[in-house]
Every structure is written in C-alpha cells, then in structure tokens.
Amino acid sequence: MWEDLKIAQYSFTCRAKEKIRLPPYKGSALRGGFGHAFRQVACVVKGGSG
C-alpha cells in the first residue's frame, strides 16, 4: 500500500519587482496567495474548496 506513496519537498525564492507593503503576518499572506494560485493550476474539481 505505501510503496506507491511519493513525498517531495520544494523550496522557492521570490523577489518583488516593485516595492510592496505586506501585513504584519507576512507568511500568512504569502501562503494564501500561493495556495490560491496553486489551486487554480492543480485542482481538477472546478469550484472545489479543497
């Protein structure tokens, strides 16, 4: 059962082209933006919430 399970770890660096203002909890804002973009390209169920 577990022999087909694949796990990966990714990291990336991004740099703003212009000056931006982020809220005090920057990680939350960046994670939310990334999650939204990732869902648009990876979610096979249109309109799905998870």
PDBQT receptor file of N, H, CA, C and O in Angstrom, charges set to zero:
ATOM      1  N   MET A   1       0.823  -1.194   0.000  1.00  0.00    +0.000 N 
ATOM      2  CA  MET A   1       0.000   0.000   0.000  1.00  0.00    +0.000 C 
ATOM      3  C   MET A   1       0.870   1.262   0.000  1.00  0.00    +0.000 C 
ATOM      4  O   MET A   1       0.603   2.186  -0.768  1.00  0.00    +0.000 OA
ATOM      5  N   TRP A   2       1.892   1.316   0.837  1.00  0.00    +0.000 N 
ATOM      6  H   TRP A   2       2.108   0.566   1.461  1.00  0.00    +0.000 HD
ATOM      7  CA  TRP A   2       2.688   2.530   0.975  1.00  0.00    +0.000 C 
ATOM      8  C   TRP A   2       3.802   2.643  -0.059  1.00  0.00    +0.000 C 
ATOM      9  O   TRP A   2       4.419   3.702  -0.173  1.00  0.00    +0.000 OA
ATOM     10  N   GLU A   3       4.071   1.595  -0.805  1.00  0.00    +0.000 N 
ATOM     11  H   GLU A   3       3.569   0.735  -0.712  1.00  0.00    +0.000 HD
ATOM     12  CA  GLU A   3       5.183   1.655  -1.760  1.00  0.00    +0.000 C 
ATOM     13  C   GLU A   3       4.941   2.648  -2.903  1.00  0.00    +0.000 C 
ATOM     14  O   GLU A   3       5.896   3.083  -3.546  1.00  0.00    +0.000 OA
ATOM     15  N   ASP A   4       3.690   3.008  -3.162  1.00  0.00    +0.000 N 
ATOM     16  H   ASP A   4       2.915   2.654  -2.639  1.00  0.00    +0.000 HD
ATOM     17  CA  ASP A   4       3.385   3.977  -4.224  1.00  0.00    +0.000 C 
ATOM     18  C   ASP A   4       3.320   5.425  -3.721  1.00  0.00    +0.000 C 
ATOM     19  O   ASP A   4       3.162   6.349  -4.519  1.00  0.00    +0.000 OA
ATOM     20  N   LEU A   5       3.438   5.622  -2.423  1.00  0.00    +0.000 N 
ATOM     21  H   LEU A   5       3.567   4.871  -1.775  1.00  0.00    +0.000 HD
ATOM     22  CA  LEU A   5       3.378   6.963  -1.854  1.00  0.00    +0.000 C 
ATOM     23  C   LEU A   5       4.674   7.719  -2.172  1.00  0.00    +0.000 C 
ATOM     24  O   LEU A   5       5.771   7.255  -1.862  1.00  0.00    +0.000 OA
ATOM     25  N   LYS A   6       4.523   8.883  -2.793  1.00  0.00    +0.000 N 
ATOM     26  H   LYS A   6       3.631   9.259  -3.045  1.00  0.00    +0.000 HD
ATOM     27  CA  LYS A   6       5.687   9.701  -3.132  1.00  0.00    +0.000 C 
ATOM     28  C   LYS A   6       5.594  11.021  -2.379  1.00  0.00    +0.000 C 
ATOM     29  O   LYS A   6       4.549  11.672  -2.365  1.00  0.00    +0.000 OA
ATOM     30  N   ILE A   7       6.679  11.396  -1.767  1.00  0.00    +0.000 N 
ATOM     31  H   ILE A   7       7.528  10.868  -1.779  1.00  0.00    +0.000 HD
ATOM     32  CA  ILE A   7       6.736  12.627  -0.989  1.00  0.00    +0.000 C 
ATOM     33  C   ILE A   7       7.883  13.477  -1.526  1.00  0.00    +0.000 C 
ATOM     34  O   ILE A   7       8.961  12.968  -1.832  1.00  0.00    +0.000 OA
ATOM     35  N   ALA A   8       7.632  14.771  -1.634  1.00  0.00    +0.000 N 
ATOM     36  H   ALA A   8       6.756  15.184  -1.385  1.00  0.00    +0.000 HD
ATOM     37  CA  ALA A   8       8.666  15.684  -2.114  1.00  0.00    +0.000 C 
ATOM     38  C   ALA A   8       8.646  16.957  -1.268  1.00  0.00    +0.000 C 
ATOM     39  O   ALA A   8       7.620  17.315  -0.690  1.00  0.00    +0.000 OA
ATOM     40  N   GLN A   9       9.765  17.616  -1.205  1.00  0.00    +0.000 N 
ATOM     41  H   GLN A   9      10.599  17.325  -1.675  1.00  0.00    +0.000 HD
ATOM     42  CA  GLN A   9       9.869  18.890  -0.513  1.00  0.00    +0.000 C 
ATOM     43  C   GLN A   9      10.430  19.908  -1.497  1.00  0.00    +0.000 C 
ATOM     44  O   GLN A   9      11.443  19.663  -2.151  1.00  0.00    +0.000 OA
ATOM     45  N   TYR A  10       9.770  21.035  -1.594  1.00  0.00    +0.000 N 
ATOM     46  H   TYR A  10       8.946  21.235  -1.062  1.00  0.00    +0.000 HD
ATOM     47  CA  TYR A  10      10.183  22.078  -2.530  1.00  0.00    +0.000 C 
ATOM     48  C   TYR A  10      10.446  23.364  -1.770  1.00  0.00    +0.000 C 
ATOM     49  O   TYR A  10       9.857  23.608  -0.717  1.00  0.00    +0.000 OA
ATOM     50  N   SER A  11      11.314  24.163  -2.298  1.00  0.00    +0.000 N 
ATOM     51  H   SER A  11      11.793  23.964  -3.153  1.00  0.00    +0.000 HD
ATOM     52  CA  SER A  11      11.516  25.497  -1.757  1.00  0.00    +0.000 C 
ATOM     53  C   SER A  11      11.718  26.449  -2.928  1.00  0.00    +0.000 C 
ATOM     54  O   SER A  11      12.229  26.060  -3.978  1.00  0.00    +0.000 OA
ATOM     55  N   PHE A  12      11.318  27.681  -2.737  1.00  0.00    +0.000 N 
ATOM     56  H   PHE A  12      10.903  27.997  -1.884  1.00  0.00    +0.000 HD
ATOM     57  CA  PHE A  12      11.490  28.666  -3.796  1.00  0.00    +0.000 C 
ATOM     58  C   PHE A  12      11.753  30.022  -3.168  1.00  0.00    +0.000 C 
ATOM     59  O   PHE A  12      11.430  30.265  -2.005  1.00  0.00    +0.000 OA
ATOM     60  N   THR A  13      12.340  30.889  -3.955  1.00  0.00    +0.000 N 
ATOM     61  H   THR A  13      12.603  30.692  -4.899  1.00  0.00    +0.000 HD
ATOM     62  CA  THR A  13      12.624  32.246  -3.537  1.00  0.00    +0.000 C 
ATOM     63  C   THR A  13      11.952  33.192  -4.519  1.00  0.00    +0.000 C 
ATOM     64  O   THR A  13      12.029  32.996  -5.732  1.00  0.00    +0.000 OA
ATOM     65  N   CYS A  14      11.309  34.194  -4.003  1.00  0.00    +0.000 N 
ATOM     66  H   CYS A  14      11.247  34.353  -3.018  1.00  0.00    +0.000 HD
ATOM     67  CA  CYS A  14      10.701  35.183  -4.896  1.00  0.00    +0.000 C 
ATOM     68  C   CYS A  14      11.171  36.572  -4.473  1.00  0.00    +0.000 C 
ATOM     69  O   CYS A  14      11.468  36.823  -3.305  1.00  0.00    +0.000 OA
ATOM     70  N   ARG A  15      11.227  37.442  -5.437  1.00  0.00    +0.000 N 
ATOM     71  H   ARG A  15      10.985  37.237  -6.386  1.00  0.00    +0.000 HD
ATOM     72  CA  ARG A  15      11.692  38.804  -5.200  1.00  0.00    +0.000 C 
ATOM     73  C   ARG A  15      10.720  39.758  -5.888  1.00  0.00    +0.000 C 
ATOM     74  O   ARG A  15      10.390  39.572  -7.059  1.00  0.00    +0.000 OA
ATOM     75  N   ALA A  16      10.267  40.764  -5.172  1.00  0.00    +0.000 N 
ATOM     76  H   ALA A  16      10.535  40.914  -4.220  1.00  0.00    +0.000 HD
ATOM     77  CA  ALA A  16       9.325  41.745  -5.728  1.00  0.00    +0.000 C 
ATOM     78  C   ALA A  16      10.042  42.624  -6.753  1.00  0.00    +0.000 C 
ATOM     79  O   ALA A  16      11.178  43.044  -6.536  1.00  0.00    +0.000 OA
ATOM     80  N   LYS A  17       9.376  42.893  -7.853  1.00  0.00    +0.000 N 
ATOM     81  H   LYS A  17       8.452  42.551  -8.029  1.00  0.00    +0.000 HD
ATOM     82  CA  LYS A  17       9.920  43.793  -8.866  1.00  0.00    +0.000 C 
ATOM     83  C   LYS A  17       9.743  45.249  -8.458  1.00  0.00    +0.000 C 
ATOM     84  O   LYS A  17      10.501  46.123  -8.879  1.00  0.00    +0.000 OA
ATOM     85  N   GLU A  18       8.723  45.496  -7.627  1.00  0.00    +0.000 N 
ATOM     86  H   GLU A  18       8.108  44.786  -7.286  1.00  0.00    +0.000 HD
ATOM     87  CA  GLU A  18       8.441  46.840  -7.143  1.00  0.00    +0.000 C 
ATOM     88  C   GLU A  18       8.299  46.787  -5.626  1.00  0.00    +0.000 C 
ATOM     89  O   GLU A  18       8.178  45.705  -5.051  1.00  0.00    +0.000 OA
ATOM     90  N   LYS A  19       8.313  47.922  -4.992  1.00  0.00    +0.000 N 
ATOM     91  H   LYS A  19       8.412  48.801  -5.459  1.00  0.00    +0.000 HD
ATOM     92  CA  LYS A  19       8.131  47.984  -3.558  1.00  0.00    +0.000 C 
ATOM     93  C   LYS A  19       6.691  47.576  -3.214  1.00  0.00    +0.000 C 
ATOM     94  O   LYS A  19       5.735  48.059  -3.821  1.00  0.00    +0.000 OA
ATOM     95  N   ILE A  20       6.557  46.683  -2.238  1.00  0.00    +0.000 N 
ATOM     96  H   ILE A  20       7.334  46.291  -1.745  1.00  0.00    +0.000 HD
ATOM     97  CA  ILE A  20       5.227  46.228  -1.830  1.00  0.00    +0.000 C 
ATOM     98  C   ILE A  20       5.065  46.404  -0.335  1.00  0.00    +0.000 C 
ATOM     99  O   ILE A  20       6.045  46.512   0.402  1.00  0.00    +0.000 OA
ATOM    100  N   ARG A  21       3.814  46.431   0.106  1.00  0.00    +0.000 N 
ATOM    101  H   ARG A  21       3.018  46.343  -0.493  1.00  0.00    +0.000 HD
ATOM    102  CA  ARG A  21       3.510  46.521   1.528  1.00  0.00    +0.000 C 
ATOM    103  C   ARG A  21       2.794  45.240   1.930  1.00  0.00    +0.000 C 
ATOM    104  O   ARG A  21       1.782  44.867   1.337  1.00  0.00    +0.000 OA
ATOM    105  N   LEU A  22       3.325  44.582   2.932  1.00  0.00    +0.000 N 
ATOM    106  H   LEU A  22       4.147  44.885   3.414  1.00  0.00    +0.000 HD
ATOM    107  CA  LEU A  22       2.726  43.353   3.434  1.00  0.00    +0.000 C 
ATOM    108  C   LEU A  22       2.213  43.574   4.849  1.00  0.00    +0.000 C 
ATOM    109  O   LEU A  22       2.730  44.422   5.576  1.00  0.00    +0.000 OA
ATOM    110  N   PRO A  23       1.189  42.805   5.242  1.00  0.00    +0.000 N 
ATOM    111  CA  PRO A  23       0.673  42.919   6.604  1.00  0.00    +0.000 C 
ATOM    112  C   PRO A  23       1.686  42.373   7.615  1.00  0.00    +0.000 C 
ATOM    113  O   PRO A  23       2.674  41.751   7.225  1.00  0.00    +0.000 OA
ATOM    114  N   PRO A  24       1.448  42.601   8.896  1.00  0.00    +0.000 N 
ATOM    115  CA  PRO A  24       2.385  42.103   9.916  1.00  0.00    +0.000 C 
ATOM    116  C   PRO A  24       2.633  40.596   9.824  1.00  0.00    +0.000 C 
ATOM    117  O   PRO A  24       3.745  40.141  10.095  1.00  0.00    +0.000 OA
ATOM    118  N   TYR A  25       1.628  39.825   9.451  1.00  0.00    +0.000 N 
ATOM    119  H   TYR A  25       0.725  40.194   9.231  1.00  0.00    +0.000 HD
ATOM    120  CA  TYR A  25       1.773  38.375   9.329  1.00  0.00    +0.000 C 
ATOM    121  C   TYR A  25       2.048  38.017   7.879  1.00  0.00    +0.000 C 
ATOM    122  O   TYR A  25       1.163  37.516   7.186  1.00  0.00    +0.000 OA
ATOM    123  N   LYS A  26       3.258  38.269   7.417  1.00  0.00    +0.000 N 
ATOM    124  H   LYS A  26       3.977  38.676   7.980  1.00  0.00    +0.000 HD
ATOM    125  CA  LYS A  26       3.633  38.094   6.015  1.00  0.00    +0.000 C 
ATOM    126  C   LYS A  26       3.481  36.661   5.538  1.00  0.00    +0.000 C 
ATOM    127  O   LYS A  26       3.027  36.423   4.418  1.00  0.00    +0.000 OA
ATOM    128  N   GLY A  27       3.853  35.710   6.372  1.00  0.00    +0.000 N 
ATOM    129  H   GLY A  27       4.221  35.903   7.282  1.00  0.00    +0.000 HD
ATOM    130  CA  GLY A  27       3.777  34.306   5.985  1.00  0.00    +0.000 C 
ATOM    131  C   GLY A  27       2.374  33.886   5.611  1.00  0.00    +0.000 C 
ATOM    132  O   GLY A  27       2.176  33.143   4.650  1.00  0.00    +0.000 OA
ATOM    133  N   SER A  28       1.408  34.355   6.361  1.00  0.00    +0.000 N 
ATOM    134  H   SER A  28       1.569  34.958   7.142  1.00  0.00    +0.000 HD
ATOM    135  CA  SER A  28       0.017  34.021   6.095  1.00  0.00    +0.000 C 
ATOM    136  C   SER A  28      -0.434  34.579   4.745  1.00  0.00    +0.000 C 
ATOM    137  O   SER A  28      -1.106  33.885   3.982  1.00  0.00    +0.000 OA
ATOM    138  N   ALA A  29      -0.071  35.818   4.450  1.00  0.00    +0.000 N 
ATOM    139  H   ALA A  29       0.475  36.382   5.070  1.00  0.00    +0.000 HD
ATOM    140  CA  ALA A  29      -0.454  36.439   3.183  1.00  0.00    +0.000 C 
ATOM    141  C   ALA A  29       0.194  35.716   2.001  1.00  0.00    +0.000 C 
ATOM    142  O   ALA A  29      -0.463  35.457   0.993  1.00  0.00    +0.000 OA
ATOM    143  N   LEU A  30       1.472  35.395   2.126  1.00  0.00    +0.000 N 
ATOM    144  H   LEU A  30       2.006  35.605   2.945  1.00  0.00    +0.000 HD
ATOM    145  CA  LEU A  30       2.169  34.711   1.035  1.00  0.00    +0.000 C 
ATOM    146  C   LEU A  30       1.652  33.293   0.844  1.00  0.00    +0.000 C 
ATOM    147  O   LEU A  30       1.497  32.840  -0.290  1.00  0.00    +0.000 OA
ATOM    148  N   ARG A  31       1.387  32.593   1.932  1.00  0.00    +0.000 N 
ATOM    149  H   ARG A  31       1.513  32.961   2.853  1.00  0.00    +0.000 HD
ATOM    150  CA  ARG A  31       0.871  31.230   1.845  1.00  0.00    +0.000 C 
ATOM    151  C   ARG A  31      -0.519  31.236   1.212  1.00  0.00    +0.000 C 
ATOM    152  O   ARG A  31      -0.832  30.365   0.400  1.00  0.00    +0.000 OA
ATOM    153  N   GLY A  32      -1.349  32.207   1.574  1.00  0.00    +0.000 N 
ATOM    154  H   GLY A  32      -1.094  32.915   2.233  1.00  0.00    +0.000 HD
ATOM    155  CA  GLY A  32      -2.688  32.302   0.997  1.00  0.00    +0.000 C 
ATOM    156  C   GLY A  32      -2.638  32.588  -0.494  1.00  0.00    +0.000 C 
ATOM    157  O   GLY A  32      -3.390  31.992  -1.266  1.00  0.00    +0.000 OA
ATOM    158  N   GLY A  33      -1.760  33.493  -0.905  1.00  0.00    +0.000 N 
ATOM    159  H   GLY A  33      -1.150  33.977  -0.278  1.00  0.00    +0.000 HD
ATOM    160  CA  GLY A  33      -1.624  33.808  -2.328  1.00  0.00    +0.000 C 
ATOM    161  C   GLY A  33      -1.103  32.623  -3.119  1.00  0.00    +0.000 C 
ATOM    162  O   GLY A  33      -1.586  32.342  -4.216  1.00  0.00    +0.000 OA
ATOM    163  N   PHE A  34      -0.120  31.931  -2.568  1.00  0.00    +0.000 N 
ATOM    164  H   PHE A  34       0.272  32.160  -1.677  1.00  0.00    +0.000 HD
ATOM    165  CA  PHE A  34       0.415  30.751  -3.240  1.00  0.00    +0.000 C 
ATOM    166  C   PHE A  34      -0.644  29.658  -3.326  1.00  0.00    +0.000 C 
ATOM    167  O   PHE A  34      -0.797  29.020  -4.368  1.00  0.00    +0.000 OA
ATOM    168  N   GLY A  35      -1.373  29.439  -2.239  1.00  0.00    +0.000 N 
ATOM    169  H   GLY A  35      -1.249  29.957  -1.392  1.00  0.00    +0.000 HD
ATOM    170  CA  GLY A  35      -2.420  28.412  -2.229  1.00  0.00    +0.000 C 
ATOM    171  C   GLY A  35      -3.492  28.685  -3.262  1.00  0.00    +0.000 C 
ATOM    172  O   GLY A  35      -3.959  27.766  -3.934  1.00  0.00    +0.000 OA
ATOM    173  N   HIS A  36      -3.886  29.943  -3.394  1.00  0.00    +0.000 N 
ATOM    174  H   HIS A  36      -3.507  30.690  -2.848  1.00  0.00    +0.000 HD
ATOM    175  CA  HIS A  36      -4.896  30.313  -4.386  1.00  0.00    +0.000 C 
ATOM    176  C   HIS A  36      -4.389  30.038  -5.803  1.00  0.00    +0.000 C 
ATOM    177  O   HIS A  36      -5.105  29.447  -6.612  1.00  0.00    +0.000 OA
ATOM    178  N   ALA A  37      -3.178  30.455  -6.102  1.00  0.00    +0.000 N 
ATOM    179  H   ALA A  37      -2.596  30.935  -5.445  1.00  0.00    +0.000 HD
ATOM    180  CA  ALA A  37      -2.608  30.234  -7.433  1.00  0.00    +0.000 C 
ATOM    181  C   ALA A  37      -2.419  28.744  -7.704  1.00  0.00    +0.000 C 
ATOM    182  O   ALA A  37      -2.696  28.281  -8.810  1.00  0.00    +0.000 OA
ATOM    183  N   PHE A  38      -1.952  27.988  -6.709  1.00  0.00    +0.000 N 
ATOM    184  H   PHE A  38      -1.727  28.364  -5.810  1.00  0.00    +0.000 HD
ATOM    185  CA  PHE A  38      -1.739  26.557  -6.887  1.00  0.00    +0.000 C 
ATOM    186  C   PHE A  38      -3.064  25.837  -7.146  1.00  0.00    +0.000 C 
ATOM    187  O   PHE A  38      -3.128  24.940  -7.987  1.00  0.00    +0.000 OA
ATOM    188  N   ARG A  39      -4.108  26.220  -6.435  1.00  0.00    +0.000 N 
ATOM    189  H   ARG A  39      -4.056  26.948  -5.751  1.00  0.00    +0.000 HD
ATOM    190  CA  ARG A  39      -5.412  25.588  -6.635  1.00  0.00    +0.000 C 
ATOM    191  C   ARG A  39      -5.914  25.823  -8.063  1.00  0.00    +0.000 C 
ATOM    192  O   ARG A  39      -6.517  24.929  -8.657  1.00  0.00    +0.000 OA
ATOM    193  N   GLN A  40      -5.674  27.004  -8.617  1.00  0.00    +0.000 N 
ATOM    194  H   GLN A  40      -5.184  27.730  -8.135  1.00  0.00    +0.000 HD
ATOM    195  CA  GLN A  40      -6.129  27.303  -9.981  1.00  0.00    +0.000 C 
ATOM    196  C   GLN A  40      -5.448  26.405 -11.015  1.00  0.00    +0.000 C 
ATOM    197  O   GLN A  40      -6.076  26.035 -12.007  1.00  0.00    +0.000 OA
ATOM    198  N   VAL A  41      -4.199  26.052 -10.809  1.00  0.00    +0.000 N 
ATOM    199  H   VAL A  41      -3.689  26.353 -10.003  1.00  0.00    +0.000 HD
ATOM    200  CA  VAL A  41      -3.489  25.237 -11.794  1.00  0.00    +0.000 C 
ATOM    201  C   VAL A  41      -3.564  23.747 -11.491  1.00  0.00    +0.000 C 
ATOM    202  O   VAL A  41      -3.373  22.937 -12.399  1.00  0.00    +0.000 OA
ATOM    203  N   ALA A  42      -3.834  23.355 -10.248  1.00  0.00    +0.000 N 
ATOM    204  H   ALA A  42      -3.989  24.013  -9.511  1.00  0.00    +0.000 HD
ATOM    205  CA  ALA A  42      -3.748  21.945  -9.891  1.00  0.00    +0.000 C 
ATOM    206  C   ALA A  42      -5.078  21.279  -9.563  1.00  0.00    +0.000 C 
ATOM    207  O   ALA A  42      -5.166  20.053  -9.626  1.00  0.00    +0.000 OA
ATOM    208  N   CYS A  43      -6.099  22.026  -9.222  1.00  0.00    +0.000 N 
ATOM    209  H   CYS A  43      -6.027  23.022  -9.171  1.00  0.00    +0.000 HD
ATOM    210  CA  CYS A  43      -7.361  21.422  -8.788  1.00  0.00    +0.000 C 
ATOM    211  C   CYS A  43      -8.153  20.922 -10.000  1.00  0.00    +0.000 C 
ATOM    212  O   CYS A  43      -8.425  21.682 -10.930  1.00  0.00    +0.000 OA
ATOM    213  N   VAL A  44      -8.512  19.658  -9.979  1.00  0.00    +0.000 N 
ATOM    214  H   VAL A  44      -8.291  19.041  -9.223  1.00  0.00    +0.000 HD
ATOM    215  CA  VAL A  44      -9.253  19.079 -11.089  1.00  0.00    +0.000 C 
ATOM    216  C   VAL A  44     -10.750  19.251 -10.929  1.00  0.00    +0.000 C 
ATOM    217  O   VAL A  44     -11.493  19.058 -11.892  1.00  0.00    +0.000 OA
ATOM    218  N   VAL A  45     -11.213  19.606  -9.745  1.00  0.00    +0.000 N 
ATOM    219  H   VAL A  45     -10.610  19.762  -8.963  1.00  0.00    +0.000 HD
ATOM    220  CA  VAL A  45     -12.637  19.808  -9.483  1.00  0.00    +0.000 C 
ATOM    221  C   VAL A  45     -12.906  21.305  -9.524  1.00  0.00    +0.000 C 
ATOM    222  O   VAL A  45     -12.527  22.026  -8.601  1.00  0.00    +0.000 OA
ATOM    223  N   LYS A  46     -13.555  21.781 -10.578  1.00  0.00    +0.000 N 
ATOM    224  H   LYS A  46     -13.864  21.195 -11.328  1.00  0.00    +0.000 HD
ATOM    225  CA  LYS A  46     -13.831  23.202 -10.695  1.00  0.00    +0.000 C 
ATOM    226  C   LYS A  46     -14.797  23.637  -9.602  1.00  0.00    +0.000 C 
ATOM    227  O   LYS A  46     -15.823  22.997  -9.372  1.00  0.00    +0.000 OA
ATOM    228  N   GLY A  47     -14.455  24.733  -8.932  1.00  0.00    +0.000 N 
ATOM    229  H   GLY A  47     -13.621  25.252  -9.119  1.00  0.00    +0.000 HD
ATOM    230  CA  GLY A  47     -15.288  25.238  -7.861  1.00  0.00    +0.000 C 
ATOM    231  C   GLY A  47     -15.090  24.511  -6.547  1.00  0.00    +0.000 C 
ATOM    232  O   GLY A  47     -15.772  24.805  -5.565  1.00  0.00    +0.000 OA
ATOM    233  N   GLY A  48     -14.161  23.562  -6.519  1.00  0.00    +0.000 N 
ATOM    234  H   GLY A  48     -13.607  23.324  -7.317  1.00  0.00    +0.000 HD
ATOM    235  CA  GLY A  48     -13.897  22.820  -5.291  1.00  0.00    +0.000 C 
ATOM    236  C   GLY A  48     -13.176  23.672  -4.275  1.00  0.00    +0.000 C 
ATOM    237  O   GLY A  48     -12.391  24.546  -4.643  1.00  0.00    +0.000 OA
ATOM    238  N   SER A  49     -13.425  23.435  -3.012  1.00  0.00    +0.000 N 
ATOM    239  H   SER A  49     -14.062  22.725  -2.712  1.00  0.00    +0.000 HD
ATOM    240  CA  SER A  49     -12.782  24.236  -1.964  1.00  0.00    +0.000 C 
ATOM    241  C   SER A  49     -11.637  23.498  -1.308  1.00  0.00    +0.000 C 
ATOM    242  O   SER A  49     -11.052  24.009  -0.353  1.00  0.00    +0.000 OA
ATOM    243  N   GLY A  50     -11.302  22.335  -1.778  1.00  0.00    +0.000 N 
ATOM    244  H   GLY A  50     -11.777  21.920  -2.554  1.00  0.00    +0.000 HD
ATOM    245  CA  GLY A  50     -10.195  21.641  -1.151  1.00  0.00    +0.000 C 
ATOM    246  C   GLY A  50      -9.903  20.416  -1.836  1.00  0.00    +0.000 C 
ATOM    247  O   GLY A  50      -8.990  19.691  -1.442  1.00  0.00    +0.000 OA
TER     248      GLY A  50
